[in-house]
Amino acid sequence: MATAPLGLPGSVVRSARRLADRSRPRRLCGDSGGNAAASSGHAPEALGKGPPPRLLSMAWRPLGGAEPGRAGGGASAARQEGLPPVLHPPPPAGHAAQQPEEEQRQQDPRGMAGAGGREASSGGLGLGLAVVSGASRGLGRSVAAAVAARLAPGSALLLVARAEEPLRRLQAQLATAAPTLALAVCALPADLAQPRAIAAVRDAAAALRARLDAAGPLQRLLLVNNAASLGDISKGFVDFTSPDEVNGYLNLNVTSALCLTASILKAFPAEPGLCRTVVNISSLCALKPFRSWTLYCTGKAARDMMFQVLAAEEPDVRVLNYAPGPLDTDMQELARTQSGDLELREHFLRMKQQGQLLDCDVSSQKLLKLLLEDRFESGAHIDFYDV
């Protein structure tokens, strides 16, 4: 039996997970349409005052050609953008944390996509447009690579994050990962806490849709809401007396996810044969309170409920709250060194020392498995260890 975190009884952890366990089989994505297919801190002020975010590339090209003037490949930062790992019990027996070799990941971008990279020609997600926020590092980067490997030829992938250079590197690496496919990989540096960034992502997605129409009927719209931040985890509840600090956190972590999702869904209304899927990168913190993580727990819980409401209101939209497990990222290091609660800090340190943290590529493949099987109840909260 796995040891519960922070000395909590295992039954308490299991009970919290059961409250959100809605993984009963339900209508598959394509049934109704007849076409089943499968950092804390604020952005630079310039994004709010200067020109709107600009696409780094929107040109169609085969995946064998890197962006003009830029070489493909390069080492990965492989660290999660603004999304801390979640607190979990150590992996159950037979569920050892897998660690793909760093050298292989750096030299072969296809390694980021795991088995999906070897089966890219199957196009398991169909002809689609995928939008991934927080795509420059860690889980977002891994999810982008895994999704790219499962989109059908002629599809498009829109990468969104604050940091421009990591986006350029990822774009170039994906453009050389699978030469047999034709895929538009587009990058948009944007801070989603800024209203004009939400509009820029919507407009970029709509422009890509116009190009996609030439490849055939769109089968899949996929939005992965990964961008988020940790917040100040050194403070206790009673230390948050500044509305500006709290509202600033919620703006990036809740408001932007709501407005981005609503904007994309309005730009891509329901139509026959189109499967619209929205993923919220969630956390065990959405279900359980962790001392000194007031902002993060609040944001994750709010996002889970927000996307459950979306699932209730829009039954034709497939909605998933996915908790990716305890990831080995820079945010995990912050959790080990800056958490105000000493017991929580020591717990994270033990997980690192005992090799219980997960590689982002492993978790992203679990997410792709859920999306391809498409048997989750819309709005469900599903944890890495539940798959």
N, C-alpha and C positions, 0 to 999 in steps of 0.2 A: 504494500500500500504506500502511495506517495505521501511524503511528509507535508503537512499543511504549512503555509507561510506564516511567519511571525508567531508560531506556536498555536495558531488557531486550530481547533478541531477540524479534521478532514470533513466531517459531516456538514460543518458550516459552509465550507467552500463548495461542496457538492450541492448543497441546498441553494446557494446563490446562483449557481449555474443552471440548476433545474428551473428556477424562476423564469429564466430567459430561454429555455430550451424549447424551440418550436420547430424542430427539424423533421416534422411529419411530412411524408410525400404530399405534394400538391400539384396543381396544373403545371405542366411543363411549359417552357418558355414559348415554344412555337405552336402550341396546340390550337389557339384561337385563330392564328393567322394563316394556318395551313402551310407554314414554311419553317419547320423546326430547324434550328441551328444551334446544331448546337452552335523651431528654434526660438526658442523663446526670443522675444524682442520684436521690434517693429521694423518694417521695411524702410529702405532709404527714403528720405523725404522727396527725393527727385522723382520717385514713382508717383507721388501724389501731386507734384507741382509741375513737372516737366511734361514732355510728350508722352502719349499713351504707350503701353507695352507694345513691342514690335516683334513679329515673327522672325526668327532667325532664318527659317527656310520654309517654303511652301511648294517647292518644285517637285513634280513627279519625277521619279527616277528609279531604275532598278536598284535593289539593295546591294549590288556589287560596287556602286560608285559612291565615294565619299563626297561630302559637301565641297564644292569648288574652293580651292585655296586652303583646304584643311585635310590633314592626314587622318585616316581612320585608326582605330585601335587606341591603345594607351591604357595605363593602369587605372583601376577603379578606386574611387574614394570609399565606395561601399559602406557608407554610413548613413543612417536614416535621417532625413531632413525633418527636423522639428517634431519627431514622433518618438517619444520614449518607449522603451520596452515596458511590458506590463508585468505585474507581480504574479507569479504562479507557483504552485508547488513544484518541486523537482519533478522531472519527467517520470511517468509511471514506468514500471518494469517493461522492457521491450520497446521503449519509446526513446531511445538514446538520441541526444542531440547530434544531428549530422553536420559535418563541417566540410563542404567541398574545398578542395585544395586552392589556396589563394593564387598560386602561380597559374593554375589552369584558368581561373576566372579572369586573371589579368590578360593572359595571352589569347584566350578564345572567348569572345563575347557570347558565343552560343552556349557556353557553360552556364551563364547566368540564367538561362531558360530551362536548364535541366533536360528532362526527357522531352519537353515540348520542343526544344531546339532540334532534336533528332527527328521529330515528326511534324516539322513545320508545314510540309506540303499538304498535310491533311486539312489545314484550315478549319480547325475545330470550332472556332467562333464565327465562321462564315465571313461574308463580305461585310466589313464593318468599319465604324469610326470609333476609336477608343481615346478617351481623354484621361490622363493620369496627372493628378496634382501632387506636389512634393516629390517630383520625379528625379531630382538630381542626385539623390543619395539613398543608401540603405534600402528599406523595403520598397519605397516608390520606384527606385531604379530597378530593383529585381522584378517587381510586378510589370513594369514597362517592357522589360526584355521577355518575360514569359508571355505576355499578351501579344507582343509582336510576332512571336514564333507560332502563335495559333490563329492569327488572322489570315483570311484567304487572300490570294493575290489580288491586287487592285485596291486593298484597304488602306486606311490612313491611321496614323498614331500621332496624337497631339500631346506633347510633353510640356508641363507647366511647373515652374519653380522660381524661387527668387534669384538663385545664383546662375548667371549666364554661362560662365566657362564650363562648369560641370554638365550643364545641359548640352553644350556644343560637343563635349567629349562623348556623352551618351549617344547623341544623335549620330555622330560619325561611327561609333562602334556598332550600333544597330544597323547602320547602312552597309556594313560589311559582313554582318553575321550570317546571312542566308542569301547568297547570290542568286538562287533559283527563284526567289520571289520578287514581285513588284510591289513595293510598299512606300507610301509617302510618310516619312518620319519628320515631323515638324516640331520645332522648339519655340516656346514663348516664355521669356523671362518676365515674371509678373509677381507682385505681392498681392495676394488675394484679400488682404485687409483693406485694400484700396478699391473703392467702387468702380473706377475706370478699368481696373484689372479684370473684374468680373465681366464687364461688357466686352473687353478685348478677347477673352477666352471664348465667349459666346460667338462673337463675330468670326473668329478664326475657325471655329468648328463649323459654322454655317458656310464659310468659304470652301472648306474642305468637302462639305456635302455636295456642293455644286460640281466639284471635280469627280467625286465618287459616282455621281449619277451616270457618268460616261462608262463606268465599269459594269453597271448592271444594278438591279434593285438592291437597295441597302437592306441587309439582313440583321445587323446588330449595331446598336448604340450602347457603348459601355462607358460609364463614368466612374472612376475610382477616386473617392475623396480621401486622399492620404495626407495632405498638408495639414499640419497641426503643430502646436508648440507645448512645451512642458510647463511653462509658467514658473513662478518663484516657489520652489519646493523647500526653501529654508524657513518659511514662515508657518506659523500656526494660524488657525481660523481667525482668532481675535486680532491678528496683526493686519488683516486686510481692511483698512479703514478708508482707503482712497478709491472713490468710485471710478476715477480715471484709469487706475491700474486694472481694476476688475473688468470694466467695460472694454478696455483695450484688448484684454485677453479673450473675452467672449466674442469680440468682433472678428478676430481671426479664426477662432476655433469653433464657433457656432454659427454666427451670422453669415460668414463668407461661405460656409458649406451649404447653408440653406439657399442663399441667393444664387450661388453658382449652379446648384442642382436645378432649382426652379427655372433659371435662365436657359439652361441646356435643354430641359424637357419642353419648354415652350418653343424653342427653336426647332425641336424635332418632335412634333406631335405624333400621336398614335396613327399608324397606318397598317394596312394588311401586309403581313409578312415581316414586319419589323419588330424585333425583340429589343426592348429598352431595358437595360440593366443598370442599377445604381449600387455601388459598393461603398459602404462607410467603414473605414479602418477604425475599429473599436478597441476595446481593452477590457480586462477584468475589472478595471477601475470604474467602468460604467455600471457595475453591479455591486461592488464592495467599496466601503470607505477606507482609504489609507491615510493614516495620520501624516500631516504636513503636506499632503497633496490636494489641498482644497480646490485649487483652480482646475487641475487636471481631471480629478474625479467629477467635478461639476460639469466641465465641458464634455467629457465622454458620455456621462449619463444623459445630458441634454441631447447630444447628437443621436444616441440610440433611440430615444423616444421620438425625436423629430423624424427620423427615417421610418419608424413604425407608423407614424401618422401618414407619411407618404404612401406606405404600403396599403393602409386602410382606405385612403382616398383614391388611389390610382391602381386598381387591381390588375391593370394590364402592364404595369411596371414591375419588374422583378427587383426586389430590394434585399440587400444582405448587409448585416452588421457583422463584420469579421474581426475577431480578436486574434492577432497574429502570433501570440506567444511571447516569451521573454527573449528578445532579440539582442544579439551582440553588437551594439552600436555605440556611438559617442554619447547618445542620450543615456545609455545604460551607465556609462561612466559618471555622468552627472548625478544619476540616481544614487550611485555608490558613494559619492563624495559630497553632495550638497543637500541630501535629504535632511530636513530638520529633525526627523525622528530617528534616533540612534539605532533602535532595533531594526527598523526598515533598512537603514543604510547597511547594517551588518548582514542582513539577509541577502541583499543584492551582492555584497562582496563574496559571501559563501557560494552563491550560484556561479559567479565568475570563476572562482578558484576551483570549483568542483566540475567545471565543464558542462554546466547545465543550461547555458545560453544557446539559442538557436541561430543558425545562419539565415540571413534574410531570404536567400534563394530557396531554402527548404520550405519556409513558410509561404512564399509566393506560389510555390507549386501546389501546396494544399488549397490555396485560394482558387487557383485555376482548376483544380479537380472539382471543387464545389460548383464553379461556374459551368464547366463542361457537362457535369452530370445533371445539373439544373433540377435538383429534387428538393431543395430547401423550401421551407415555407417563407413566402415573401414577408420581409420585416424581421426575420429570425436573427437572434444573436448566436453565432456559432464560433466556438473557440478552436484554436489550432489542435488542441488535444481531443476535441470531439470528432475530428474527421478521421 
